Amino acid sequence: MRITTWMTHQQRLANLQNTEMRLNKAQNQVSSGLKLERASDNPTGAVELLTIQTRLVEREQQGASIKGALPLMKATESSLGDISNALLSARNAALRAANTATGSDADRTALAAQIQAAQRTVLQQANMKVDQRYLYSGTKSDVQPFTGDPVTYAGNSSALKIDVTDGNPIEISVTGKQLLGSQSGSDLFANLKSLEQAVRAGDSAGIQAGIDKLDVDRNRVINLRGDMGSRLNYLEMAQEGIDKEVILLQTRQSDLRDVDLAEAIVTVKLAENGQQAALAMASKIGGMSLLDYLR
């Protein structure tokens, strides 16, 4: 009989401990809002949660990079459009000058002034900045790219880049060297200046040569704008994809980690009832005598 009594007390103690553990766990989940606080709670889920958290950090960083790049890219695309329009205006003035090369000094001066105005517009656009970053300075984005007369370039040939596809960076800026045409031995500002001087002098050959160079310059600017527009569209689509992936990852993260509060409260109530029942049973068994067992 002593063995039976000992076993009964051990079972009673185990029941009390189990109900206490269930109650504590349920209460902790309600207070913390988490159902997975330690890896031991769900080892498989913990591994998946760690993978999700790593991926979330990567995608959120990439999304932030894109959001930071979009204003600069949109401003660059718009600026290249304005530069293209200014070059077209200069070309139209040069064409009129070519058709009236023998015109009056006043006519040539007026047409040269239009080309000079186009130069100022191009220079103004080439020195634009967004969010304290110059558009065309390359990675030296805090340095004004174009200064002086004749105009010189103070930036570098390295475009700004961001990583949006796990190790495949994309350029988000146009450098001043690309704008000038330095790679092909051209100089946009020098070409405009030479064209202006040829118009003032009534130099027909110089005007025609200037128009030819201007066509090359404008086509280059148009191509740069088209390329920037394509990259801009790509990044906007990439941003949409990242946003959707982040939502899916966050949903799965919540499924693994966060507790259903309403369900957890019900669990607490059930655990409390179980504990009270266990305590009541323990009290009843504890008060029984040997005669109670013999009845």
C-alpha positions in Angstrom: 0.0 0.0 0.0 2.9 2.4 0.6 4.0 1.9 -3.0 0.5 2.7 -4.3 0.3 5.8 -2.2 3.8 7.0 -3.4 2.8 6.4 -7.0 -0.4 8.4 -6.5 1.4 11.3 -5.0 3.9 11.3 -7.9 1.2 11.3 -10.5 -0.5 14.1 -8.6 2.7 16.1 -8.6 3.3 15.5 -12.3 -0.2 16.6 -13.2 0.2 19.8 -11.2 3.6 20.5 -12.9 2.1 19.9 -16.4 -0.9 22.1 -15.8 1.4 24.8 -14.4 3.7 24.6 -17.4 0.8 24.9 -19.8 -0.6 27.8 -17.9 2.7 29.6 -17.8 3.3 29.0 -21.5 -0.1 30.3 -22.4 0.3 33.4 -20.2 3.7 34.1 -21.7 2.3 33.9 -25.2 -0.5 36.4 -24.4 1.9 38.9 -22.7 4.7 38.7 -25.3 2.5 38.2 -28.4 4.9 35.4 -29.5 4.4 31.7 -29.9 8.0 31.0 -30.9 10.4 32.6 -28.5 13.0 29.9 -28.4 14.3 27.5 -31.0 13.3 24.6 -28.8 9.6 25.7 -29.1 9.7 24.7 -32.8 13.1 23.8 -34.2 12.0 23.5 -37.8 10.0 26.7 -37.6 13.0 28.5 -36.0 15.2 27.6 -38.9 12.6 28.8 -41.4 12.1 32.0 -39.4 15.8 32.7 -39.4 15.9 32.2 -43.2 12.9 34.6 -43.6 14.5 37.2 -41.4 17.7 37.2 -43.4 15.8 37.4 -46.7 13.6 40.2 -45.3 16.7 42.3 -44.4 18.1 41.8 -47.9 14.9 42.7 -49.7 14.1 45.7 -47.5 17.6 47.0 -48.1 17.2 46.6 -51.8 13.8 48.2 -51.7 15.2 51.2 -49.8 18.0 51.5 -52.4 15.5 51.6 -55.2 13.3 54.2 -53.4 16.4 56.3 -52.9 17.5 55.9 -56.6 14.1 56.7 -58.3 14.0 60.4 -57.6 17.5 60.8 -59.1 16.7 58.7 -62.1 13.5 60.5 -62.8 15.2 63.8 -62.6 18.0 62.6 -64.9 15.5 61.3 -67.5 13.6 64.6 -67.4 16.9 66.6 -67.5 18.1 64.7 -70.6 14.8 65.5 -72.3 15.3 69.2 -71.6 18.9 69.1 -72.9 17.7 67.3 -76.0 15.1 70.1 -76.5 17.7 72.8 -76.0 20.0 71.1 -78.6 17.1 71.0 -81.0 16.5 74.7 -80.5 20.2 75.4 -81.2 20.1 73.2 -84.3 17.0 75.1 -85.7 18.8 78.4 -85.1 21.9 77.0 -86.9 19.8 75.8 -89.9 18.3 79.3 -90.2 21.8 80.8 -90.1 23.0 78.4 -92.7 20.1 79.4 -95.0 20.8 83.1 -94.4 24.6 83.0 -94.2 24.8 86.2 -96.1 22.2 88.0 -93.9 22.8 91.0 -91.8 24.9 91.1 -88.7 21.8 91.7 -86.7 20.3 88.5 -88.0 23.4 86.4 -87.3 23.7 88.0 -83.8 20.1 87.1 -83.0 20.5 83.5 -84.1 23.8 83.2 -82.3 22.1 84.5 -79.1 19.6 81.6 -79.5 22.4 79.1 -79.6 24.0 80.8 -76.6 20.7 80.6 -74.7 20.6 76.8 -75.5 24.2 76.5 -74.1 23.0 78.1 -70.9 20.0 75.8 -70.6 22.3 72.7 -71.2 24.8 74.0 -68.6 22.0 74.6 -66.1 20.5 71.1 -66.6 24.0 69.5 -66.5 24.5 71.0 -63.0 21.2 70.0 -61.6 21.0 68.1 -58.4 18.4 66.1 -56.4 18.5 65.3 -52.7 21.9 67.1 -52.5 23.4 64.9 -55.3 24.5 66.2 -58.6 23.0 64.2 -61.5 26.0 64.0 -63.7 29.0 64.0 -61.4 29.3 60.2 -61.3 30.2 58.9 -57.8 31.6 62.3 -56.9 27.9 63.4 -56.5 28.7 66.1 -54.0 30.9 68.0 -56.6 29.4 70.4 -59.1 30.2 68.7 -62.4 30.5 71.6 -64.9 32.3 74.9 -64.3 34.3 77.6 -66.0 34.5 79.1 -69.5 35.4 77.1 -71.4 33.3 74.5 -69.5 35.3 71.7 -67.8 34.2 68.6 -66.1 35.0 68.0 -62.4 33.2 64.7 -61.8 34.4 61.2 -62.7 33.5 58.4 -65.1 32.0 56.0 -62.5 28.2 55.9 -62.6 26.2 55.4 -59.3 25.0 51.9 -58.9 22.7 49.9 -56.7 22.2 46.1 -56.2 18.7 45.0 -56.7 19.0 41.4 -57.9 21.5 39.7 -55.5 24.9 40.6 -56.9 23.8 42.3 -60.2 24.2 46.0 -59.8 22.5 48.5 -62.1 23.7 51.9 -63.0 21.3 54.7 -61.8 23.1 57.8 -63.1 24.6 59.3 -66.3 28.1 60.6 -65.9 29.3 64.0 -67.3 31.7 62.2 -69.6 28.8 60.3 -71.1 26.8 63.5 -71.5 29.8 65.3 -73.2 30.6 62.4 -75.4 34.2 62.2 -74.1 34.5 58.5 -74.9 34.2 59.3 -78.6 36.4 62.4 -78.4 33.6 64.9 -78.5 32.7 67.8 -76.2 29.1 69.0 -76.1 29.9 72.4 -74.7 32.8 73.0 -77.0 30.7 72.0 -80.0 27.9 74.5 -79.0 30.5 77.2 -78.5 32.1 76.6 -81.9 28.6 76.6 -83.6 27.7 79.9 -82.0 31.0 81.5 -83.2 30.5 80.1 -86.7 27.0 81.6 -86.8 28.3 85.0 -85.6 30.9 85.0 -88.3 28.6 83.8 -91.0 31.0 80.8 -91.6 28.9 78.5 -93.8 31.3 75.6 -93.6 31.7 76.0 -89.8 27.9 76.2 -89.4 27.4 72.9 -91.3 30.2 71.2 -89.4 28.6 72.4 -86.2 25.2 71.1 -87.2 26.7 67.7 -88.0 28.4 67.5 -84.6 25.2 68.8 -82.9 23.2 65.9 -84.5 25.7 63.4 -83.1 25.4 65.1 -79.6 21.7 65.1 -79.7 21.4 61.5 -80.8 23.7 60.6 -77.9 21.5 62.5 -75.4 18.4 60.8 -76.8 19.9 57.4 -76.5 21.0 58.2 -72.9 17.5 59.3 -72.1 16.0 56.1 -73.6 18.4 53.9 -71.6 17.7 55.8 -68.4 13.9 55.4 -69.1 14.4 51.6 -69.5 16.3 51.3 -66.3 13.8 53.4 -64.5 11.0 51.1 -65.7 12.9 48.1 -64.7 13.5 49.4 -61.2 9.9 50.4 -60.7 8.9 46.8 -61.6 11.6 45.5 -59.4 10.2 47.6 -56.6 6.7 46.2 -57.1 8.1 42.7 -56.9 10.1 43.4 -53.8 7.1 45.0 -52.1 5.0 41.9 -52.8 7.7 39.5 -51.6 8.2 41.5 -48.4 4.5 41.2 -47.7 4.6 37.4 -48.3 7.7 37.1 -46.1 6.2 39.2 -43.3 2.9 37.1 -43.4 4.8 33.9 -43.2 7.0 35.3 -40.4 3.9 36.3 -38.5 2.4 32.8 -39.0 5.5 31.2 -37.5 6.3 33.7 -34.7 3.2 35.6 -33.6 0.5 34.3 -31.5 -3.3 34.4 -32.3 -4.3 36.5 -29.4 -7.9 35.4 -29.2 -6.8 31.7 -29.4 -4.1 32.3 -26.8 -6.6 33.9 -24.4 -8.9 30.8 -24.7 -5.8 28.6 -24.1 -5.1 30.5 -20.9 -8.6 30.0 -19.7 -8.5 26.3 -20.4 -5.1 26.1 -18.7 -6.4 27.9 -15.7 -9.4 25.5 -15.5 -7.1 22.6 -15.9 -4.9 23.8 -13.1 -7.8 24.4 -10.8 -9.1 20.9 -11.5 -5.7 19.4 -10.9 -5.4 21.3 -7.6 -8.9 20.2 -6.6 -8.1 16.6 -7.4 -4.8 16.8 -5.5 -6.5 18.3 -2.5 -9.1 15.5 -2.5 -6.6 12.8 -2.9 -4.3 14.4 -0.3 -7.2 14.3 2.3 -7.9 10.6 1.8 -7.0 8.0 4.5 -6.2 4.3 4.4 -9.8 3.6 5.2 -10.9 5.6 2.1 -8.8 3.3 -0.1 -10.3 0.2 1.6 -13.9 1.1 1.0 
